[in-house]
């Protein structure tokens, strides 16, 4: 019986040694998988840190750009407000000038109507007498000499013209 028990124990021992060898091989394989996964995790962690840093830099750059754009927008709004005020001032001046032009136009039309109702002779000739003293002084001579020819009086007849 002892031999049988020894053989049975030997078979159990062999079986247990095989199981232990199989478990050691599985443990080694799992340890290798764990080491590979740890390396992969470290690589991913490094990539995540790099992406996070890049994202923070991009966010910081975007915030700076937003501030610059807001500042440019405010400057543009102030410039536009200034230009609108200048435009309104110019429009007020234009309106005043339009009113003044209209007033002068009405005055001119009224004057043209008034002048159009009067009839004028076109040209009148007035003779001047040439009674000159025998010995005129120098100043009298110049005065008479300037007035030596006939004097023409010219009047112009106007027609009513519309400027519209």
C-alpha positions as CSV (number, residue, x, y, z in Angstrom):
1,X,0.0,0.0,0.0
2,X,2.7,2.4,0.6
3,X,3.9,2.1,-2.9
4,X,0.5,2.8,-4.1
5,X,0.2,5.9,-1.9
6,X,3.7,6.9,-2.9
7,X,2.8,6.6,-6.6
8,X,-0.4,8.4,-6.0
9,X,1.4,11.2,-4.1
10,X,4.1,11.3,-6.8
11,X,1.3,11.7,-9.4
12,X,-0.3,14.4,-7.4
13,X,3.0,16.1,-6.9
14,X,3.7,15.9,-10.6
15,X,0.3,17.2,-11.3
16,X,0.7,20.0,-8.8
17,X,4.2,20.9,-10.2
18,X,2.6,21.1,-13.7
19,X,-0.2,23.3,-12.4
20,X,2.4,25.5,-10.6
21,X,4.5,25.7,-13.8
22,X,1.3,26.6,-15.7
23,X,0.4,29.2,-13.2
24,X,4.0,30.6,-13.2
25,X,3.8,30.8,-17.0
26,X,0.4,32.6,-16.7
27,X,1.8,34.9,-14.0
28,X,4.8,35.7,-16.2
29,X,2.5,36.4,-19.2
30,X,0.2,38.6,-17.1
31,X,3.2,40.4,-15.6
32,X,4.4,41.1,-19.1
33,X,0.9,42.4,-20.0
34,X,0.9,44.6,-16.9
35,X,4.3,46.0,-17.8
36,X,3.1,46.7,-21.3
37,X,0.0,48.4,-20.1
38,X,2.0,50.5,-17.6
39,X,4.2,51.7,-20.4
40,X,1.1,52.4,-22.5
41,X,-0.5,54.3,-19.5
42,X,2.7,56.4,-19.1
43,X,2.7,57.2,-22.8
44,X,-1.0,58.2,-22.6
45,X,-0.4,60.2,-19.5
46,X,2.5,62.0,-21.2
47,X,0.4,62.6,-24.3
48,X,-2.5,63.8,-22.1
49,X,-0.2,66.2,-20.3
50,X,1.2,67.5,-23.6
51,X,-2.3,68.0,-25.0
52,X,-3.5,69.7,-21.8
53,X,-0.5,72.1,-21.9
54,X,-1.1,72.7,-25.6
55,X,-4.8,73.3,-24.9
56,X,-4.0,75.7,-22.1
57,X,-1.6,77.6,-24.4
58,X,-4.2,77.7,-27.1
59,X,-6.8,78.9,-24.6
60,X,-4.5,81.6,-23.4
61,X,-3.7,82.7,-26.9
62,X,-7.4,82.8,-27.7
63,X,-8.1,84.9,-24.6
64,X,-5.4,87.4,-25.7
65,X,-6.9,87.4,-29.2
66,X,-10.4,88.0,-27.8
67,X,-9.1,90.9,-25.7
68,X,-7.4,92.4,-28.7
69,X,-10.6,92.0,-30.8
70,X,-12.7,93.5,-28.1
71,X,-10.4,96.5,-27.9
72,X,-10.4,96.9,-31.7
73,X,-14.2,96.6,-31.6
74,X,-14.5,99.3,-28.9
75,X,-12.1,101.6,-30.9
76,X,-14.2,101.0,-34.0
77,X,-17.4,101.8,-32.2
78,X,-15.9,105.0,-30.8
79,X,-14.6,105.9,-34.3
80,X,-18.0,105.2,-35.8
81,X,-19.7,107.2,-33.2
82,X,-17.3,110.1,-33.9
83,X,-17.9,109.8,-37.6
84,X,-21.7,109.7,-37.1
85,X,-21.5,112.8,-35.0
86,X,-19.4,114.5,-37.7
87,X,-21.9,113.3,-40.3
88,X,-24.8,114.7,-38.3
89,X,-23.0,118.0,-37.9
90,X,-22.3,118.1,-41.7
91,X,-25.9,117.3,-42.4
92,X,-27.1,120.1,-40.1
93,X,-24.7,122.5,-41.9
94,X,-26.0,121.2,-45.3
95,X,-29.6,121.7,-44.1
96,X,-28.8,125.2,-43.1
97,X,-27.1,125.9,-46.4
98,X,-30.1,124.4,-48.3
99,X,-32.4,126.7,-46.4
100,X,-30.2,129.7,-47.1
101,X,-30.0,128.7,-50.8
102,X,-33.8,128.4,-50.9
103,X,-34.2,131.8,-49.3
104,X,-31.8,133.5,-51.7
105,X,-33.5,131.7,-54.6
106,X,-36.9,133.0,-53.5
107,X,-35.4,136.5,-53.1
108,X,-33.9,136.3,-56.6
109,X,-37.2,135.1,-58.1
110,X,-39.0,137.9,-56.4
111,X,-36.5,140.4,-57.7
112,X,-36.7,138.9,-61.2
113,X,-40.5,139.3,-61.1
114,X,-40.2,142.9,-59.9
115,X,-37.7,143.7,-62.6
116,X,-39.7,141.8,-65.2
117,X,-42.7,144.1,-64.7
118,X,-40.8,147.2,-65.5
119,X,-40.0,148.2,-69.1
120,X,-36.7,149.8,-69.7
121,X,-35.3,151.6,-72.8
122,X,-32.3,149.8,-74.0
123,X,-29.8,152.5,-74.6
124,X,-30.0,156.3,-74.0
125,X,-27.6,158.8,-75.3
126,X,-27.1,162.1,-73.5
127,X,-25.1,164.8,-75.3
128,X,-22.8,167.0,-73.2
129,X,-22.3,170.7,-74.1
130,X,-18.8,171.7,-75.1
131,X,-18.7,175.1,-73.7
132,X,-15.1,175.4,-72.7
133,X,-13.6,178.6,-71.4
134,X,-10.7,180.2,-73.5
135,X,-8.0,179.4,-71.0
136,X,-8.9,176.6,-68.7
137,X,-6.6,175.7,-65.8
138,X,-4.9,172.3,-65.9
139,X,-7.4,170.6,-63.6
140,X,-10.4,172.1,-65.4
141,X,-8.9,170.9,-68.7
142,X,-8.5,167.3,-67.5
143,X,-12.0,167.3,-66.1
144,X,-13.5,168.6,-69.3
145,X,-11.4,166.3,-71.4
146,X,-12.7,163.3,-69.5
147,X,-16.3,164.4,-70.1
148,X,-15.8,165.2,-73.8
149,X,-17.8,162.3,-75.4
150,X,-21.4,161.4,-75.2
151,X,-22.5,159.4,-72.1
152,X,-24.3,156.2,-72.8
153,X,-26.8,154.8,-70.3
154,X,-27.5,151.1,-70.8
155,X,-30.3,149.2,-69.1
156,X,-30.9,145.5,-69.3
157,X,-34.3,144.0,-69.7
158,X,-34.6,140.6,-67.9
159,X,-36.8,137.6,-68.5
160,X,-38.2,135.4,-65.9
161,X,-36.0,132.2,-65.8
162,X,-36.6,129.2,-63.6
163,X,-33.6,127.4,-62.1
164,X,-35.5,124.4,-61.0
